[in-house]
Amino acid sequence: MSRIAPLTAALLVTALVVAGTLQLTGLTSHQSQCCAEPLINVTAKPIPAGLSVYPVIVFGDNRPQDIKAVEQPYIFKKIVKEAESMNPFAVIGTGDHVGQGSAAQYEVLWSLLSGLENVWLTPGNHDLLISGSEERWEQYVGPRYQLHEEIPGWSIILADTYTGNIKEFNSTVHRLFAESKGPNRILVIHYPIKPHVDHNIDETRYGAMKKRILTDIIAEYNVSIVIQGHWHGYATKTDNGTLYVITGGAGAPFYTAPENTDADYYKTMVHNYVILLLKSNGEYEIEPVYADRGEVGIVRINSSTVEVWHTKLTLNGTPAVLPFRFTLSRGNVNITVVAGVEGGQNVTFSLATTYPPKVVFGGGVEWAEAYYTENMTPIPLTKSSGNFSSESFSLEHETNASKNTNTSGTTKAASNSPPTATNMGGGSTGAETSIRHLISSADTLMAVAVVLLIIVVRLKLRG
């Protein structure tokens, strides 16, 4: 017995030390993995070509009221959780994502967003407020100027409208637009150009010059959408075929109604984020939803069945249609489904046992897409009797070595109408990720230590 006791202690100490080391070195959570690479790198995931609809979530101005605070507002954490459940192809931020740009603030932001895919953020004035914050932005988030063409048919340009170097601003923005392939373009900035909300770009340093540069570019390249933040509310205006959107309600303190606004629509005192559906033919749909009203849920019943539900509302109080993306598996067949689910509906998606297999689900689905998970080959879905399904699945795609991924979309970086709009112009879910990480390496070692302890105690009793 005296020989066993030291062995027991040694085993426990070893397990605890290793488990603690794993916790400290970041092998068990996003928080502790922070922050070897910026968000733009750690969240980069391939986006399939050949789909007709690509969901994106847009939010802005989630910084806390106390600009020195490190913790993010509760409402922004809720937005992130809902985004993890929906699992869009990309997430876009319009700036003011931290209070003043300290390392501690960026670490918290990194930890919150690193579980999403393709996080593309543009900086706001609060992100770059203190000394060294520009370098920290690039360290934790990514370049201040970005060009994204990962979504087929769309070029998305993010530009820093805060930094005062007008020469850099002018040359970089012109270069990125010249390099963009289009044919449909989106500009993402922090300070709004339109509509007038008493908080516009012309009220800032060099703002009049930057506005003139951007206005000329928007006209020259026929920009489809300008996504903006800075004003803490929601507003839209359509001018010369371009939709201007302000979404700045992700947690920052509310602003009052603007005076003499020319907005087509605006809403104050509302926490909000935006569902943006980009279509490969150049059409788009945009719908703002209440961030603090309704819930979102996705439950994996088994590998071939998922239940999706939500109770979210649009800013005009109607049930929203939210996009969800998840993977269904049966045998060696893995199919990713992207579907628009109506509010107030519980929809079960299953991969049927038929051959060829097909996705089966009932009402409450407004639109649906599907593709083979491994090689991202699209699968045609047909609608009949209120159901979307496919009779054309083929296992040949599973052994096809060619990848149908959009590889041309590399990131090029330089160091009072209704609140919905439609333009008719020319993986795995966050819930699944949580389940996969439920048992960490540290937990496993602790479990082994407990089992060893039980064995040793039994040996003692027998002795």
C-alpha positions in Angstrom: 0.0 0.0 0.0 2.8 2.4 0.7 4.2 1.8 -2.8 0.9 2.5 -4.4 0.2 5.9 -2.8 3.1 7.7 -4.5 2.1 6.2 -7.8 -1.5 7.5 -7.3 -0.2 11.0 -6.5 2.2 11.0 -9.4 -0.6 10.0 -11.8 -3.0 12.7 -10.5 -0.3 15.4 -10.5 0.8 14.5 -14.1 -2.8 14.6 -15.4 -3.6 17.9 -13.6 -0.4 19.5 -14.9 -1.0 18.4 -18.5 -4.7 19.4 -18.3 -3.8 22.8 -16.9 -1.1 23.3 -19.5 -3.6 22.5 -22.2 -6.0 25.1 -20.8 -3.3 27.8 -20.6 -1.8 27.1 -24.0 -5.3 27.3 -25.7 -5.9 23.7 -26.8 -9.4 23.6 -25.4 -11.2 26.8 -26.4 -11.3 29.7 -28.8 -10.5 32.1 -25.9 -7.2 30.4 -25.1 -6.2 29.9 -28.7 -6.1 33.7 -29.2 -4.5 35.1 -31.2 -1.8 33.7 -33.4 -3.5 34.8 -36.7 -5.9 37.6 -37.4 -9.6 36.8 -37.7 -9.5 37.2 -41.5 -7.1 34.2 -41.6 -8.4 31.9 -38.9 -12.0 32.2 -40.2 -11.2 31.8 -43.9 -13.2 28.9 -45.3 -13.9 27.9 -49.0 -17.2 29.0 -50.5 -18.8 26.7 -53.1 -19.4 27.9 -56.6 -22.6 27.1 -58.5 -25.2 28.0 -55.9 -27.9 30.6 -56.5 -28.1 32.1 -53.0 -25.3 33.0 -50.6 -26.4 34.2 -47.1 -24.3 36.8 -45.3 -24.9 38.4 -41.9 -24.0 42.1 -41.4 -23.7 44.0 -38.1 -22.1 47.1 -36.8 -21.2 49.3 -33.8 -21.1 46.6 -31.1 -18.6 48.5 -28.9 -19.6 48.9 -25.2 -20.9 52.2 -23.8 -17.8 52.4 -21.6 -15.1 52.7 -24.2 -12.5 51.4 -21.8 -14.4 48.3 -21.0 -13.1 44.9 -22.2 -16.3 42.9 -22.1 -18.6 43.0 -25.1 -22.3 44.0 -24.7 -24.7 41.1 -24.0 -26.7 41.9 -27.2 -23.6 41.4 -29.3 -22.9 38.0 -27.7 -26.5 37.1 -28.6 -25.9 38.2 -32.2 -22.8 36.0 -32.4 -24.6 33.0 -31.0 -27.4 33.4 -33.5 -24.9 33.7 -36.3 -23.1 30.6 -35.2 -26.5 28.7 -35.4 -27.3 30.1 -38.8 -23.7 29.5 -40.1 -23.7 32.0 -43.0 -21.0 31.9 -45.7 -19.6 35.2 -44.5 -20.0 37.8 -41.7 -19.4 41.5 -42.4 -18.8 44.2 -39.8 -19.2 48.0 -40.3 -16.8 49.1 -37.6 -16.6 50.3 -34.0 -16.2 46.7 -32.8 -14.2 47.6 -29.7 -14.2 50.6 -27.4 -10.8 52.2 -28.1 -8.4 49.6 -29.6 -6.6 48.0 -26.7 -5.0 44.6 -26.9 -7.4 43.2 -24.2 -10.4 44.5 -26.1 -9.2 42.9 -29.4 -8.6 39.6 -27.7 -12.2 39.4 -26.5 -13.5 40.3 -29.9 -11.2 37.7 -31.5 -12.4 35.0 -29.1 -16.1 35.8 -29.8 -15.8 35.8 -33.6 -13.2 33.1 -34.3 -15.9 30.4 -34.4 -17.6 31.9 -37.4 -16.6 31.6 -41.1 -15.1 34.3 -43.3 -15.2 37.3 -40.9 -14.7 40.5 -42.8 -14.6 43.7 -40.7 -13.9 47.3 -41.6 -12.5 49.6 -38.9 -14.4 52.4 -37.2 -13.1 55.4 -35.2 -13.3 53.6 -31.9 -11.3 50.6 -33.2 -8.4 52.9 -34.0 -8.7 55.4 -31.2 -5.6 55.0 -29.1 -1.9 54.8 -29.9 -0.9 51.5 -31.5 -4.5 50.5 -32.3 -3.8 50.4 -36.1 -1.2 47.8 -35.6 -3.4 45.9 -33.2 -6.3 45.9 -35.7 -4.1 44.3 -38.3 -2.7 41.8 -35.7 -6.1 40.7 -34.4 -8.6 41.4 -37.2 -6.9 41.9 -40.6 -6.0 44.6 -43.1 -7.8 48.0 -43.0 -8.5 47.7 -46.7 -9.8 44.4 -48.2 -11.2 43.0 -51.5 -13.2 39.8 -51.3 -14.4 37.9 -54.4 -15.1 34.5 -52.7 -18.9 34.8 -53.3 -19.5 34.2 -57.0 -20.6 37.2 -59.0 -19.8 39.7 -56.2 -16.8 41.9 -55.3 -16.9 43.2 -51.8 -14.5 46.1 -50.9 -13.9 47.2 -47.3 -12.3 50.6 -46.8 -10.9 52.4 -43.8 -12.7 55.8 -43.7 -11.3 56.9 -40.3 -7.5 57.1 -40.8 -6.5 60.6 -41.9 -4.1 59.7 -44.7 -6.1 61.0 -47.7 -3.4 60.0 -50.2 -3.4 56.4 -49.0 -7.2 56.3 -48.9 -7.5 57.6 -52.5 -4.9 55.4 -54.1 -5.9 52.2 -52.2 -9.7 52.5 -52.8 -9.1 53.2 -56.5 -6.7 50.3 -56.8 -9.0 47.7 -55.2 -12.0 48.8 -57.3 -9.8 48.6 -60.5 -8.7 45.1 -59.4 -12.3 43.9 -58.7 -13.8 41.6 -61.2 -17.5 42.3 -60.3 -19.8 42.4 -62.1 -21.7 43.3 -58.9 -20.0 45.3 -56.2 -20.5 46.1 -52.5 -18.7 48.8 -50.6 -18.3 48.5 -46.8 -17.3 51.6 -44.8 -17.9 53.0 -41.3 -18.8 56.6 -41.8 -22.1 56.8 -43.8 -22.4 58.7 -47.1 -26.2 58.5 -47.3 -28.8 58.9 -46.0 -28.4 62.0 -43.9 -28.4 61.0 -40.2 -26.5 63.9 -38.4 -23.6 61.5 -38.2 -22.2 61.4 -41.7 -18.7 61.2 -43.3 -18.7 64.9 -44.3 -18.7 65.8 -40.5 -15.3 64.1 -40.1 -11.7 65.1 -40.8 -11.1 65.0 -44.5 -14.6 63.7 -44.8 -15.7 65.9 -47.6 -12.8 64.8 -49.8 -13.4 61.1 -48.9 -17.1 61.5 -49.7 -16.2 62.9 -53.1 -13.8 60.1 -53.9 -16.3 57.4 -52.8 -19.2 59.1 -54.6 -17.3 59.1 -57.9 -16.2 55.5 -57.5 -19.8 54.4 -56.6 -21.0 55.9 -59.9 -18.1 54.7 -62.0 -18.3 51.1 -60.9 -22.1 51.0 -60.5 -21.9 49.8 -56.9 -25.0 47.8 -55.9 -24.9 48.3 -52.1 -23.0 50.6 -49.8 -23.0 49.1 -46.2 -22.3 51.6 -43.4 -22.3 52.0 -39.6 -21.4 54.8 -37.1 -25.0 55.9 -36.6 -26.5 53.7 -33.9 -29.7 52.7 -35.5 -31.0 51.4 -38.9 -31.6 53.5 -42.1 -31.7 53.0 -45.8 -31.8 55.1 -49.0 -31.8 54.2 -52.6 -30.1 56.7 -55.0 -29.3 56.3 -58.7 -29.7 52.5 -58.4 -27.4 52.1 -55.3 -28.9 51.0 -52.0 -27.3 52.7 -49.0 -27.7 50.8 -45.7 -26.7 51.9 -42.2 -26.7 49.2 -39.6 -25.2 50.3 -36.3 -27.3 48.6 -33.7 -25.2 45.7 -32.4 -24.7 46.9 -28.9 -23.5 50.5 -28.8 -25.7 53.1 -27.0 -28.6 54.3 -29.1 -28.8 57.6 -31.0 -31.8 59.8 -31.3 -33.7 60.4 -34.6 -31.9 62.5 -37.1 -33.2 65.9 -38.1 -34.2 66.7 -41.7 -33.2 63.2 -42.8 -33.6 62.2 -46.5 -33.8 58.5 -45.5 -36.3 56.3 -47.3 -36.6 54.4 -44.0 -35.1 54.7 -40.6 -35.6 53.3 -37.1 -34.0 54.4 -33.9 -33.6 52.7 -30.5 -33.4 49.2 -31.9 -30.7 46.6 -31.6 -30.4 45.1 -35.1 -28.4 43.1 -37.6 -29.0 42.4 -41.2 -29.6 39.3 -43.3 -28.1 39.7 -46.7 -28.8 37.2 -49.5 -26.4 37.6 -52.4 -27.5 35.9 -55.6 -25.1 34.8 -58.3 -27.2 36.5 -60.9 -26.7 39.9 -59.3 -30.0 40.1 -57.4 -30.0 40.5 -53.7 -32.4 40.6 -50.7 -31.7 42.5 -47.5 -33.7 42.2 -44.3 -33.0 43.8 -40.9 -34.0 41.8 -37.8 -34.4 42.7 -34.2 -31.3 41.5 -32.3 -33.1 41.4 -29.0 -36.4 39.8 -30.0 -36.9 36.2 -30.7 -34.6 33.2 -30.4 -32.8 30.9 -32.8 -32.3 27.1 -32.4 -30.8 24.2 -34.3 -30.8 20.7 -32.8 -28.9 17.8 -34.3 -31.1 14.7 -33.7 -28.6 12.4 -35.4 -26.1 12.5 -38.2 -28.8 12.5 -40.9 -31.5 14.6 -39.2 -31.5 18.2 -37.9 -34.3 20.3 -36.5 -34.3 24.1 -37.1 -36.5 26.8 -35.6 -36.5 30.5 -34.8 -38.9 33.2 -33.7 -37.0 36.3 -35.0 -38.9 39.4 -36.3 -38.0 41.9 -39.0 -37.9 45.6 -37.9 -41.5 46.0 -39.2 -42.6 43.3 -36.8 -43.2 40.5 -39.3 -41.7 37.0 -39.0 -38.3 36.9 -40.5 -36.9 34.4 -42.9 -33.5 33.3 -41.6 -30.8 31.3 -43.5 -29.4 28.1 -42.0 -26.5 26.0 -43.2 -25.8 22.5 -41.9 -24.5 19.1 -43.0 -26.5 15.8 -43.1 -24.7 12.5 -43.4 -25.7 8.9 -44.2 -23.1 6.3 -44.8 -20.4 7.9 -47.0 -22.8 10.6 -48.3 -22.4 14.1 -46.7 -24.6 16.8 -48.0 -24.7 20.5 -46.8 -28.1 22.2 -46.9 -28.6 26.0 -47.1 -32.2 26.9 -46.5 -34.4 30.0 -45.6 -36.7 29.0 -42.7 -39.7 31.1 -41.9 -40.2 32.5 -38.4 -42.3 30.5 -35.9 -41.7 27.2 -37.8 -40.0 24.0 -36.6 -38.6 22.3 -39.6 -36.9 18.9 -39.6 -34.4 18.1 -42.4 -33.5 14.5 -43.0 -31.3 12.6 -45.4 -33.6 9.8 -46.5 -32.6 6.2 -46.8 -33.6 6.0 -50.4 -31.2 5.4 -53.3 -30.3 7.8 -54.6 -30.6 9.6 -51.3 -32.6 12.8 -51.0 -33.1 15.6 -48.5 -36.6 15.6 -47.1 -38.3 18.4 -45.2 -41.7 19.9 -44.9 -43.3 23.3 -44.9 -41.9 26.5 -43.4 -39.0 26.7 -45.9 -39.0 29.6 -48.4 -35.9 28.5 -50.4 -33.3 25.8 -50.3 -29.9 24.9 -51.7 -27.7 21.9 -51.3 -24.2 20.7 -52.2 -21.9 17.8 -51.6 -19.8 18.7 -48.6 -16.4 17.3 -49.7 -16.1 18.6 -53.2 -18.8 21.4 -53.0 -20.7 20.2 -56.1 -24.2 21.8 -56.1 -27.2 19.5 -56.0 -30.4 20.6 -57.8 -33.4 20.9 -55.4 -36.9 20.8 -56.8 -40.1 22.0 -55.0 -43.3 20.0 -55.1 -46.3 20.1 -52.8 -44.6 22.5 -50.4 -41.5 20.3 -50.1 -38.0 20.7 -51.5 -36.3 17.5 -52.5 -34.0 16.1 -55.0 -34.1 12.9 -57.1 -30.7 13.5 -58.7 -28.1 12.7 -56.0 -25.2 10.7 -57.3 -22.5 9.0 -55.3 -20.2 9.6 -58.2 -19.6 13.1 -56.8 -18.1 11.6 -53.6 -15.2 10.1 -55.5 -14.7 13.0 -57.9 -11.3 14.4 -57.3 -12.0 17.8 -58.9 -13.1 20.6 -56.6 -15.9 22.9 -57.6 -14.8 25.6 -55.2 -14.5 29.3 -56.2 -10.8 29.6 -56.1 -10.6 32.9 -57.9 -11.9 34.7 -54.8 -8.6 35.3 -52.9 -8.5 38.2 -50.5 -6.5 41.1 -51.9 -5.5 43.4 -49.0 -3.7 46.7 -48.7 -1.3 46.7 -45.6 -40.4 55.4 -44.8 -40.8 52.2 -46.8 -40.7 48.7 -45.2 -37.4 47.8 -43.6 -36.7 45.1 -46.2 -35.3 45.6 -49.7 -35.0 43.4 -52.7 -32.9 44.1 -55.8 -34.0 42.4 -59.0 -31.2 43.7 -61.1 -28.9 42.2 -63.2 -19.8 23.1 -43.1 -21.1 22.4 -40.0 -23.2 24.6 -37.8 -22.1 26.5 -34.7 -24.1 24.0 -32.6 -22.2 21.1 -34.3 -18.9 22.8 -33.5 -19.9 23.1 -29.8 -20.7 19.5 -29.7 -17.4 18.5 -31.3 -15.5 20.5 -28.7 -17.6 19.4 -25.8 -15.0 17.0 -24.7 -11.6 18.7 -24.6 -8.2 17.2 -24.3 -8.0 18.4 -20.7 -11.3 16.8 -19.8 -10.1 13.5 -21.3 -6.9 13.5 -19.3 -8.9 14.2 -16.1 -11.2 11.3 -16.9 -8.2 9.0 -17.4 -6.8 10.2 -14.0 -10.1 9.4 -12.3 -10.2 5.9 -13.8 -6.7 5.2 -12.7 -7.5 6.4 -9.2 -10.5 4.0 -9.0 -8.2 1.1 -10.1 -5.7 2.1 -7.4 -8.3 2.3 -4.7 -9.6 -1.1 -5.6 -6.1 -2.5 -5.4 -5.7 -1.0 -2.0 -8.9 -2.5 -0.8 -7.9 -5.9 -2.0 -4.5 -5.5 -0.3 
